[in-house]
Amino acid sequence: MSKVAIQGNASGTGTFTIAAPNSNTDRTLTLPDEAGTVLTSASNLTGVTGAGVPDAIDVNASAPADSLAIDASGNVGIGTTSPASALNISGDGAGAGTNTVFRIDNTGSSTNIEVGSAGVFSYVGSFANHPVAFYTNSAERMRIDSNGNSFFGTTSGVSPEGYAKISGKATTNNVVLALEGYTGNGAWVQKMGVTTGTGTRNMIGFCDTSSATVGGITHNGSSVSYATTSDYRLKENVVDMTGAITRVKSLSPKRFNFIADDDDTTVDGFLAHEAQTVVPESVNGTHNEVDDEGNPVYQGIDQSKLIPLLTGALQEAIAKIETLETTVADLQTRVTALEATP
């Protein structure tokens, strides 16, 4: 027969009370069929035992007050008595990281993940030698391996060597990376094997605020082309170029080397601000521009923008040459005729 023993202390003045609930429903207090102490004083909760699970809960007597708190909303706080979320962990931290406050270990594979804060930044990751993966819908979407390489849509293989690899899905346009600026301008990168219908494969495209393509980089399997939008349907006020020779004569090609080139390699080119006065669209930036701190903001030039002017000047020169050739031929005919006259 089971026995119940209630033991008191003759010198104590406290009262042990078992109270019935204020209802007609029966309540039962069942003790586990285990030897030993089930619950000790609040200052040293040494164990709640169960079959085969000794000391399932172990709180050291030296633990700070309110180390674990559950507020009226059911939020759990560890290291704080005012949890701001369902689980709020606060503390200086310890572990492999500088200030790890949360850590999950897999003892079977020696892997872990840690969350912490190092003063000026927070971190999530692992200090062990293994990758960290991110999942959605039961599938891995992103991985960072132990060498710091990042993989999106794939789990391995960076070729050629690099720090990131993005593998797209077989979608309609096969865009694997899309970049958009604050105003909507941006760029996209397509999967290598996607063709445009003419055997040309899109590689990188650039778009405007309406997502219309304005240029790109393509390849045909043996060479690469760099293109900007030039379809006639996008243009108006189209007229033939005139006076090209005069404008070309205003260009001032130079030979020079760049200051940063330790080999002082001499190259052909233009000074951006000089070319800007002749073909403004070939140059970006402002002559002698500086930022708010006085640092130079350098100009750049797209020398391909000079080709239409050079072509126009060449055509004008060819026309002049052909006119001169006709004139010379006519003069030669006359001279020959005069020489043949007795």
C-alpha positions in Angstrom: 0.0 0.0 0.0 1.3 3.4 -0.9 2.1 5.8 1.9 2.0 9.6 2.2 4.3 11.2 4.6 4.2 14.9 5.5 7.2 16.0 7.5 7.5 19.3 9.1 10.1 21.2 11.2 9.2 21.8 14.8 11.0 25.2 14.8 9.4 26.3 11.5 6.3 28.6 11.3 5.4 28.1 7.7 2.2 26.4 6.6 1.9 23.7 3.8 -1.5 24.0 2.1 -3.2 21.7 -0.4 -6.3 23.7 -1.6 -9.2 22.4 -3.7 -10.2 24.5 -6.7 -13.2 26.7 -6.6 -15.3 24.5 -8.8 -17.0 21.1 -8.8 -14.4 19.5 -11.0 -12.1 16.9 -9.4 -8.4 17.5 -9.5 -5.7 14.9 -9.2 -2.0 15.2 -8.0 0.0 12.3 -9.3 3.6 11.7 -8.3 5.9 9.8 -10.7 6.9 6.3 -9.8 10.5 7.2 -9.4 12.8 7.2 -6.4 14.4 10.4 -5.2 13.3 14.0 -4.7 10.9 15.3 -7.3 11.1 19.0 -6.4 13.3 20.8 -3.9 13.4 24.4 -2.8 12.9 27.3 -5.2 16.5 28.4 -4.7 17.9 25.1 -6.0 15.7 23.3 -8.5 18.0 20.3 -8.9 15.8 18.0 -10.9 12.5 16.8 -12.3 12.9 13.2 -12.9 11.2 10.9 -15.3 11.6 7.3 -16.6 15.1 7.2 -18.1 15.5 11.0 -18.1 17.2 12.0 -14.8 17.5 15.7 -14.0 15.6 16.8 -17.1 15.6 20.4 -15.6 18.6 21.6 -13.7 18.9 25.1 -12.3 22.0 26.0 -10.3 21.5 27.7 -7.0 24.0 30.4 -8.1 22.0 31.4 -11.2 21.0 35.1 -11.2 17.5 35.9 -10.1 14.8 36.0 -12.8 17.1 34.1 -15.3 14.0 32.8 -16.9 10.8 34.8 -17.0 7.3 34.3 -18.5 5.3 37.5 -18.7 1.5 37.9 -18.6 1.3 37.6 -22.4 3.2 34.3 -22.4 6.4 35.8 -23.8 9.5 34.0 -22.5 12.5 35.9 -21.5 16.0 34.5 -20.9 18.3 37.0 -19.2 15.5 39.6 -19.2 12.2 40.0 -17.2 10.6 42.1 -19.9 10.6 39.9 -23.1 9.7 41.9 -26.2 8.7 38.9 -28.3 7.6 35.3 -27.9 11.3 34.4 -27.1 13.7 37.2 -26.0 17.2 36.2 -25.1 19.5 38.8 -23.6 23.0 38.7 -22.2 26.7 39.3 -22.7 27.1 35.8 -24.2 29.8 33.3 -24.3 31.0 30.6 -26.7 33.0 30.4 -29.9 31.8 33.9 -31.0 32.7 37.1 -29.2 29.3 37.6 -27.7 27.2 34.6 -28.6 23.8 34.7 -26.8 22.1 31.9 -28.6 23.6 28.6 -29.8 22.3 25.4 -31.3 24.6 22.3 -31.3 24.3 19.0 -33.2 26.5 16.8 -31.0 26.3 14.0 -33.6 28.0 16.0 -36.4 29.8 18.7 -34.3 27.9 21.4 -36.2 26.3 24.5 -34.7 24.7 27.8 -35.4 25.1 30.9 -33.2 23.5 34.3 -32.9 25.1 37.2 -31.1 26.2 40.8 -31.1 29.7 42.2 -31.1 29.0 45.8 -30.2 28.8 47.6 -33.5 27.4 44.6 -35.4 25.3 41.5 -35.0 26.0 38.1 -36.4 24.3 34.9 -37.3 26.4 31.9 -38.4 28.7 29.2 -37.4 32.2 29.2 -35.9 32.7 25.6 -36.8 34.1 24.3 -40.1 30.9 23.6 -42.0 28.5 25.4 -44.4 25.4 27.4 -43.4 22.3 26.8 -45.6 19.0 28.7 -45.9 15.8 26.9 -46.8 12.3 27.8 -48.0 9.5 25.4 -48.9 11.6 22.4 -47.8 14.3 23.2 -50.4 17.8 24.8 -50.0 17.9 28.2 -51.7 21.2 29.6 -50.5 24.4 28.3 -49.0 27.6 29.8 -47.6 30.4 27.3 -47.4 33.2 27.2 -44.8 35.5 29.1 -47.2 33.1 32.0 -47.5 31.9 31.2 -51.0 28.1 31.9 -51.6 25.8 29.8 -53.7 22.3 30.7 -54.8 20.1 28.0 -56.4 23.0 25.6 -56.2 25.2 24.0 -53.5 28.7 23.8 -54.9 31.0 24.7 -57.8 32.4 28.1 -58.4 34.0 28.0 -61.9 35.9 30.1 -62.7 37.1 30.7 -59.2 35.0 33.3 -57.4 33.1 34.1 -54.2 29.6 33.7 -55.5 27.7 31.5 -57.9 24.0 32.0 -58.9 22.2 29.2 -60.7 18.9 30.1 -62.3 15.8 28.0 -62.9 14.5 27.1 -66.3 12.1 30.0 -66.6 10.8 31.9 -69.6 13.6 34.4 -69.7 16.2 32.6 -67.5 17.2 35.8 -65.7 19.3 34.7 -62.7 20.1 38.1 -61.3 18.2 41.3 -61.5 19.5 44.7 -60.2 17.3 47.7 -59.8 18.3 51.2 -58.7 16.3 53.7 -56.6 14.7 55.3 -59.7 14.0 51.9 -61.4 17.0 51.8 -63.8 18.9 48.6 -63.5 20.4 45.5 -65.1 19.8 41.8 -65.4 22.0 38.8 -66.0 20.8 35.8 -68.0 21.8 32.2 -68.0 24.5 31.5 -70.6 22.5 29.1 -72.8 19.5 31.3 -73.5 19.1 32.4 -77.2 17.3 35.4 -78.6 15.9 33.4 -81.5 18.7 34.3 -83.9 21.5 32.2 -82.4 22.7 35.1 -80.2 22.7 34.4 -76.5 21.9 37.2 -74.0 24.4 37.6 -71.1 23.8 40.9 -69.5 21.1 43.5 -70.2 20.4 47.0 -69.1 17.0 48.5 -68.7 15.3 51.9 -68.0 12.7 52.9 -65.5 10.0 51.1 -67.5 12.0 47.9 -67.6 12.6 48.3 -71.4 16.0 47.0 -72.5 18.3 49.8 -73.6 21.5 47.8 -74.2 23.3 44.6 -73.4 26.1 42.1 -73.8 25.5 39.0 -76.0 27.5 36.2 -77.4 27.1 33.7 -80.3 29.2 30.9 -79.0 32.5 32.3 -80.4 32.5 36.1 -79.8 31.0 38.8 -77.6 29.0 41.8 -78.7 28.3 45.0 -76.8 25.2 46.8 -77.9 23.1 49.9 -77.1 19.6 50.3 -78.3 19.4 51.8 -81.8 16.1 50.7 -83.3 14.7 53.3 -85.7 11.3 53.0 -84.0 12.7 54.6 -81.0 14.0 57.7 -82.8 12.5 60.9 -84.3 13.8 64.0 -86.1 16.2 61.9 -88.1 18.3 63.9 -90.6 21.5 63.2 -92.5 24.7 64.4 -90.9 26.4 67.4 -92.5 29.6 69.4 -91.6 31.2 66.2 -90.2 34.7 67.1 -91.6 34.6 70.5 -89.8 33.7 68.8 -86.5 36.3 66.1 -86.9 38.9 68.8 -87.4 37.9 70.1 -84.0 38.8 66.8 -82.3 42.3 66.7 -80.8 43.6 63.1 -80.5 46.5 62.7 -78.2 49.1 60.2 -77.1 49.7 59.8 -73.4 50.2 57.4 -70.5 48.1 57.1 -67.3 49.6 58.3 -64.1 48.6 55.0 -62.3 50.4 52.9 -65.0 53.8 52.1 -63.5 55.0 51.0 -66.9 54.2 54.4 -68.5 52.6 52.7 -71.5 51.8 55.2 -74.2 48.3 54.9 -75.7 46.1 56.8 -78.2 43.1 58.7 -77.0 41.3 61.9 -76.2 41.1 64.3 -73.2 37.5 63.9 -72.1 36.6 67.6 -71.7 38.0 68.4 -75.2 36.0 65.7 -76.9 33.0 66.8 -74.9 32.9 70.1 -76.8 32.6 68.2 -80.1 30.6 65.1 -79.3 28.9 65.8 -75.9 27.2 62.4 -75.7 30.5 60.6 -75.8 31.6 62.0 -72.4 30.1 61.7 -68.9 30.9 64.0 -66.0 31.8 67.6 -65.7 35.2 69.2 -66.4 37.2 69.7 -63.2 34.4 68.5 -61.0 35.0 67.7 -57.3 32.9 66.3 -54.5 31.9 68.0 -51.3 35.3 67.1 -49.8 37.3 68.4 -52.7 38.1 65.0 -54.2 38.2 64.9 -58.0 35.2 63.3 -59.8 36.8 62.1 -62.9 35.2 62.2 -66.4 34.8 59.2 -68.6 34.6 58.8 -72.4 32.8 56.2 -74.6 35.0 56.4 -77.7 32.5 54.4 -79.7 30.2 57.4 -79.7 32.7 59.1 -82.0 32.2 56.6 -84.7 29.1 58.2 -86.3 31.0 61.5 -86.6 34.1 59.8 -88.0 31.9 57.9 -90.5 30.2 61.1 -91.6 33.5 62.8 -92.1 34.9 59.9 -94.0 31.8 59.9 -96.3 32.2 63.6 -96.9 35.9 63.1 -97.7 35.1 60.2 -100.0 32.6 62.4 -101.9 35.2 65.1 -102.3 37.8 62.6 -103.5 35.3 61.1 -106.0 34.5 64.6 -107.3 38.2 65.4 -107.6 38.8 62.0 -109.4 36.0 62.9 -111.9 37.5 66.3 -112.4 41.0 64.9 -112.9 39.7 62.3 -115.3 37.9 65.0 -117.3 41.1 67.1 -117.4 43.2 64.1 -118.5 40.7 63.5 -121.3 41.0 67.1 -122.5 44.8 67.1 -122.2 44.9 63.9 -124.2 42.6 65.4 -126.9 44.7 68.6 -127.1 47.9 66.6 -127.4 46.4 64.6 -130.3 45.5 67.8 -132.2 48.1 68.6 -135.0 
